[in-house]
Amino acid sequence: MTFADFREDPEENRKLQEEFKNNNADRVKSNERPDTVETKPNEKTNEQRRNSLDALIALSRLNRRRYNEKVRGGVLRYPLEAMTEHTDYLQIDIERYVPIGSNYVNAPGDDNRYVTGNNFTNRAGRRSAQGLSTKPLVNDGTILLPIPSNLQDTNNVKYDASSLNGLQAVGASAVTELVGDFGPRMGELFDGAKRGQLMTDFMAAGMNKMKDVVSGVGNPGVALEFFNQQLAASALSLFGSQITANQLFQRANGELINPHMELLFGGPTLRNFRFAFRLAPRNEREAEQVRLIIRAFKRNMAPKSQGGTIGSGSFFLKTPNVFKLRYRSGRKNHPFLNKFKQCFMTDMQTTYTGEGVYSTYEDGTPVSMTLDVAFKEIQPIYDVDYDNDPGTEAVGY
């Protein structure tokens, strides 16, 4: 019933309303939709809903990207006193990680993992106490700490022991030479006129290698005995035995095959660094710096859950920030101590009871704390790194 159906005569209007109610009651019983005062059309079509959903997704991605691009730099320092030209300290700069890219590899000597300063970071040690940051560092910034007491660096190279007995050496040499000599002549197998000569030469080369085997073991009898023991060891392995032909030969004759052991280069390693700092704030401002330093390490070593460079979603994680370490003396790099390549922070441990007893100031700041941090370099050290800046300075890496 609509406003247009209204009647001025009360009796007629009452009858019309009763008729309207009866009609709707009949429609409800027959599962029909009752008449309403006015049915409004749907204001959002399917296309509008899709557009709204796309807009929400785009906004979510934009927010993630903005979150990832958030930057708040500054300088944090402990202790709070201003540094002089003769103050030695450890400077740790925080930067975003830059992936290798589509080349997938970094060549030895590439400078993209070197630690160098810029106009801002090189002047971080000049900051007065009033110029230090009072907010957390996010994806940027510098932390200045005193030189740790236990100062060292360790350079390692991996080597592996390799064994190759005489029989294996002869076999490897035979395969290499036969392939090198007869590989180019394989086409002669399909030439009837040359096939016979090829097989003759092949058999002659094989006999020469057998002479090398006999010469190495001493005489044909020894070679035959060892091959028999090799067959025996293979047969025993069918019954679960782990005995080898070399062990059988040693039991029988008191001899074993010379392993011709050699130490071979196994590859470079990545250096690890661990530092321990004693933090004992003496006033409110110094306590604030200690709190911000601990927070900066925790915040910037954590994996990034939002804002991938290709607009990826929450199914992916982004690499944490890198830390660039430098020993400094006043406004210059330290003239003696070692250099670093870019590092990840792999471990951090904060002990809030530095003296073994829980004790705090009135604002809750612990009286003494111990901060243990561990870093690992992103790239190995190569010889060419000592010939490029900054590896040419001091003791190098």
Secondary structure, 3 states (H helix, E strand, C coil): CCHHHCCCCHHHHHHHHHHHHHHHHHHHHCCCCCCCCCCCCCCCCHHHHHHHHHHHHHHHHHHHHHHHCCCECCEEECCCCCCCCCCEEEEEEEECCCCCCCCCCCCCCCHHHECCCCCCHHHHHHCCHHHCCCCCCECCEEEEEECCCCCCCCCCEEEEEECCCHHHHHHHHHHHHHHHHHHHHHHHHHCHHHHHHHHHHHHHHHHHHHHHHHHHHCCHHHHHHHHHHHHHHHHHHCCCCCCCHHHHHHHHHCCCCCCCCEEEEEEECCCEEEEEEEECCCCHHHHHHHHHHHHHHHHHHCCECCCCCCCCCCCCCECCCEEEEEEEECCEECCCCCCCECEEEEEEEEECCCCCCCCECCCCCECCEEEEEEEEECCCCCHHHHHCCCCCCCCCC
